[in-house]
């Protein structure tokens, strides 16, 4: 007599003692709830309200109620010569002080400190980082005293019997760009110092044995290996530079004649001096768009692996 196998429908599959993934999901999300609420309340909420204000004619004074004006504020901005001048000066300020100044000087300092003695590294790092940790307003006053007509720079030039000038009047955008380089180079130096320390010494030593000079090693070995750090540093520096306000305001207030009036200065004047909150907020959104474009470019460059 042969035994019959049990019918497959009558056999019960073993039960999984673990709870279903759907039931675990709310429990995992629960610790994140306070952070999500804070982000919605203090970040997403104000941004949404600013977007709404940008499409209105809201003013600080002389207005009972704002009205919806559509894209009038944005159309007005692109037809305003002062706005176009602020866009141009913002690009000049960003390229000079961030893309060229802070990035190049930070990399040069990091590379030199790799070969310097410990006392030199400590002294140089302390001086550069001190400029970085100073409050923006304090740094602005220091650089104002350096560049003003009776300031330190002209005193040095007079001592060297070289021609001096009122730098804040003749070359204001260059003066504020130099000030931003002086204050912000420390961040780039720290980023590149960490990146250079990650390069295996065997690679550079092998290249040196093969006869590669310092510049060739830098161009063919160092820069390709820290390419991702360069892209990240450029993105963070660019976004920080686009939002610089206090440094320029203390040194020149955007003058003379708007020759150092970047977009943050122009936005502040329109919103709080001319009381045009709607117009000033529209300019702020355009500045946010410029920063987003720079970020997309850098992220696109970072996609390619070394």
KAMO-V658923 format. One record per residue. SS is DSSP state (helix for helix, strand for strand, loop for the rest). OMEGA is omega in whole degrees, 0 to 359 (NA if undefined). Layout:
{{SS,OMEGA} {SS,OMEGA}}
This chain:
{{loop,184} {loop,179} {loop,179} {loop,179} {loop,180} {loop,180} {loop,183} {loop,181} {loop,182} {loop,179} {loop,181} {loop,177} {loop,179} {loop,182} {loop,176} {loop,182} {loop,182} {loop,178} {loop,180} {loop,182} {helix,180} {helix,180} {helix,179} {helix,186} {helix,179} {helix,180} {helix,179} {helix,182} {helix,186} {helix,179} {loop,180} {loop,185} {helix,179} {helix,180} {helix,179} {helix,179} {helix,180} {helix,178} {helix,179} {helix,185} {helix,188} {helix,180} {helix,183} {helix,180} {helix,178} {helix,179} {helix,178} {helix,179} {helix,177} {helix,177} {helix,178} {helix,181} {helix,182} {helix,180} {loop,178} {strand,177} {loop,183} {loop,178} {loop,179} {loop,184} {loop,174} {loop,181} {loop,180} {loop,182} {loop,180} {loop,178} {loop,181} {strand,182} {loop,178} {loop,183} {loop,183} {helix,180} {helix,180} {helix,176} {helix,178} {helix,181} {helix,183} {helix,173} {loop,182} {loop,180} {helix,179} {helix,177} {helix,179} {helix,176} {helix,179} {helix,177} {helix,180} {helix,180} {helix,176} {helix,178} {helix,178} {helix,180} {helix,181} {helix,181} {helix,183} {helix,189} {helix,183} {helix,185} {helix,182} {helix,189} {helix,184} {helix,183} {helix,183} {helix,181} {helix,178} {helix,178} {helix,180} {helix,179} {helix,180} {helix,180} {helix,180} {helix,181} {helix,176} {helix,183} {helix,183} {loop,177} {loop,183} {helix,178} {helix,179} {helix,178} {helix,181} {helix,181} {helix,181} {helix,179} {helix,179} {helix,180} {helix,183} {helix,181} {helix,177} {helix,177} {helix,182} {helix,185} {helix,177} {loop,174} {loop,185} {helix,180} {helix,178} {helix,178} {helix,178} {helix,178} {helix,178} {helix,180} {helix,173} {helix,178} {helix,180} {helix,187} {helix,184} {loop,186} {loop,178} {loop,187} {loop,186} {helix,183} {helix,179} {helix,176} {helix,177} {helix,180} {helix,178} {helix,179} {helix,178} {loop,181} {loop,176} {loop,181} {loop,178} {loop,181} {loop,176} {loop,188} {helix,181} {helix,177} {helix,184} {helix,182} {loop,186} {helix,183} {helix,176} {helix,180} {helix,180} {helix,176} {helix,177} {helix,179} {helix,179} {helix,175} {helix,181} {helix,184} {helix,190} {helix,183} {helix,184} {helix,181} {helix,178} {helix,180} {helix,180} {helix,179} {helix,183} {helix,176} {helix,178} {helix,180} {helix,180} {helix,178} {helix,180} {loop,179} {loop,179} {loop,181} {helix,181} {helix,182} {helix,180} {helix,178} {helix,178} {helix,177} {helix,179} {helix,177} {helix,179} {loop,176} {loop,179} {loop,178} {loop,183} {helix,181} {helix,179} {helix,177} {helix,179} {helix,186} {helix,187} {helix,183} {helix,187} {helix,184} {helix,177} {helix,183} {helix,177} {loop,184} {helix,180} {helix,176} {helix,178} {helix,179} {helix,179} {helix,179} {helix,179} {helix,181} {helix,181} {helix,179} {helix,180} {helix,180} {helix,178} {helix,182} {helix,179} {helix,183} {loop,181} {loop,180} {loop,187} {helix,182} {helix,181} {helix,182} {helix,180} {helix,186} {helix,188} {loop,187} {loop,179} {loop,182} {loop,354} {loop,178} {loop,179} {loop,183} {loop,171} {loop,183} {loop,177} {loop,184} {helix,176} {helix,178} {helix,179} {helix,179} {helix,180} {helix,181} {helix,181} {helix,186} {helix,191} {helix,175} {helix,176} {loop,177} {loop,179} {loop,184} {helix,181} {helix,180} {helix,179} {helix,178} {helix,176} {helix,176} {helix,178} {helix,177} {helix,176} {helix,175} {helix,176} {helix,178} {helix,178} {helix,178} {helix,178} {helix,178} {helix,176} {helix,181} {helix,179} {helix,178} {helix,181} {helix,179} {helix,177} {helix,179} {helix,182} {helix,182} {loop,182} {loop,180} {loop,178} {loop,NA}}
